[in-house]
Amino acid sequence: MSAPVVILGAGAAGLMAAIAAARAGAPTLLLEKTKRFGYKILISGHGRCNLTNAEGDVKQLIANYPGGGKFLHSVFSQFDNHDFIRFIEGLGLPTKTDARGRVYPETDRSLDVVEAFEHELDRLGIRLRLEAPGARIVTEEGRAVGIELASGEVVRAGALVITVGGQSFPNTGSTGDGYRMAQETGHTLVTPFPALVPLKSPGLGELAGVSLRDVEVTAVVDGKPAAKRRADMMFAHFGMTGPAVLHLSRKASLALSQGKSVEFWLDLAPDRTREELDADLRQAWEQTPRTHLNNALKDWLPERLVPFFLKKAAITGDRPVSEIPKRERSKLVDVLKRAVFPIPSVLSKEVAEVTAGGLDLKELDPRTLASKRIPNLFWAGEVLDVDGYIGGYNFQSAWSTGWVAGLSAARSLGYDLRGDGESS
Ligand SMILES: Cc1cc2nc3c(=O)[nH]c(=O)nc-3n(C[C@H](O)[C@H](O)[C@H](O)COP(=O)(O)OP(=O)(O)OC[C@H]3O[C@@H](n4cnc5c(N)ncnc54)[C@H](O)[C@@H]3O)c2cc1C
């Protein structure tokens, strides 16, 4: 038998690469460092696995990748979110889509996703070796010819696909090995940094656990508003998190890594202008003049936020609202429309949902994901300088790049799919 397509790393991208190569008819070997495969799939989406996002066409899909979006055009033209939904349903896993386009297994169980992949690996006769950590890409005369395992054993490859992931949640096995391998083989690394990561902000301990619904959050870099997001957010003992914050966290993380200053502004009344909010407060207070400000504000804020916001506005709350002068009401409006939170840092890469940065995309052929530096070597998944927003986009780039890299590797050895998606 000819040397197989060897895929290093059995996560989302590696599983797809293996299935694409094997469906094309190539002998396929999948090597995984840990005792189990697809561990990140298992823990994803709080055990539900947000598989992808069903909204829109390729153009809209690309708009959800602040890292590497344009590069993905060719990849998504070959295998997009709709192809993935057909693919996974074809493995016998029905899906459902929520109002925001997020796609989940109908059963809400990520374990079912992993099992669907497992059955397909078996059906296609893909060899899977667990506890086989790759240590080094082996090259001969400048070509990739295999992978040396940590044990010293060299596994020969007809074509080699690297899908070892990024650096977040290292207990899943993704410890950034691919970044080292990229550099050792002469590739350029765009410095990895955490994205989809909670933010640190001092002095918020007393607010831990308070959630805000549908607020407008603005990321401000070096004093200038850089991006906005309207969604829910949550305070935590270390700072802030939740959908709006995570969406903007990449901007903060990158700016901080470049030595810039970052603050987040919160608008708690995004549907009202300053003047409208001021008028609404005045009217409400005229109807209940004896209510103390502390209590009156509970109609506008979660109770635990009231003392915090009064302190920010430097106003005493233990007074009837009829005694609050216009000047103080105006200060309150200021903080409700723009509460400023300094962001000195983000949490570490290890607890981020995804690692941005990675293998420089300029060094890959966007149609095949083959390295332009080392023949016979393909890359896919989070190890690339690609990252998406929450909503299923990170898995989608892993599924799509995995599919394209695996199929391209098989094609480089003369194998290909038939019209029905199996080998010719
Ligand atoms: C808690 C959490 C929840 C998430 N939820 C979602 C979600 O719901 N939806 C979404 O779209 N995205 C989600 N993500 C992001 C998503 O999981 C990743 O972007 C995606 O898994 C990346 O796929 P990958 O195959 O490139 O890497 P990984 O899934 O990280 O897989 C890499 C594999 O390679 C193996 N490996 C590493 N080094 C070696 C080596 N030297 N030799 C052999 N094998 C090696 C690892 O053990 C691992 O099995 C979540 C991430 C986290 C951390």
The ligand as a Gaussian input file, in Angstrom:
#p B3LYP/6-31G(d) Opt

LIG

0 1
 C      -14.624000      25.698000      26.082000
 C      -14.721000      25.894000      24.593000
 C      -15.963000      25.892000      23.977000
 C      -16.073000      26.102000      22.615000
 N      -17.295000      26.093000      22.035000
 C      -17.411000      26.326000      20.704000
 C      -18.679000      26.264000      20.066000
 O      -19.701000      25.920000      20.686000
 N      -18.737000      26.556000      18.740000
 C      -17.603000      26.884000      18.014000
 O      -17.714000      27.154000      16.814000
 N      -16.383000      26.883000      18.575000
 C      -16.265000      26.600000      19.894000
 N      -15.017000      26.595000      20.461000
 C      -13.826000      26.755000      19.592000
 C      -13.522000      25.416000      18.874000
 O      -13.613000      24.370000      19.808000
 C      -12.143000      25.419000      18.227000
 O      -11.978000      26.572000      17.446000
 C      -11.945000      24.161000      17.365000
 O      -12.055000      23.018000      18.174000
 C      -10.600000      24.158000      16.645000
 O      -10.470000      22.925000      15.981000
 P       -9.049000      22.306000      15.659000
 O       -9.308000      20.946000      15.106000
 O       -8.243000      23.242000      14.869000
 O       -8.326000      22.176000      17.060000
 P       -8.716000      21.306000      18.330000
 O      -10.157000      21.031000      18.354000
 O       -8.096000      22.015000      19.465000
 O       -8.000000      19.904000      18.077000
 C       -6.600000      19.752000      18.032000
 C       -6.277000      18.293000      18.309000
 O       -4.889000      18.077000      18.064000
 C       -4.339000      17.315000      19.140000
 N       -2.909000      17.617000      19.222000
 C       -2.321000      18.748000      19.709000
 N       -0.984000      18.637000      19.605000
 C       -0.717000      17.425000      19.053000
 C        0.480000      16.730000      18.702000
 N        1.685000      17.270000      18.903000
 N        0.366000      15.506000      18.163000
 C       -0.845000      14.926000      17.964000
 N       -2.011000      15.530000      18.280000
 C       -1.949000      16.769000      18.800000
 C       -5.131000      17.777000      20.348000
 O       -5.042000      16.827000      21.394000
 C       -6.533000      17.890000      19.762000
 O       -7.189000      16.651000      19.788000
 C      -14.891000      26.332000      21.833000
 C      -13.641000      26.314000      22.444000
 C      -13.549000      26.103000      23.806000
 C      -12.185000      26.062000      24.432000

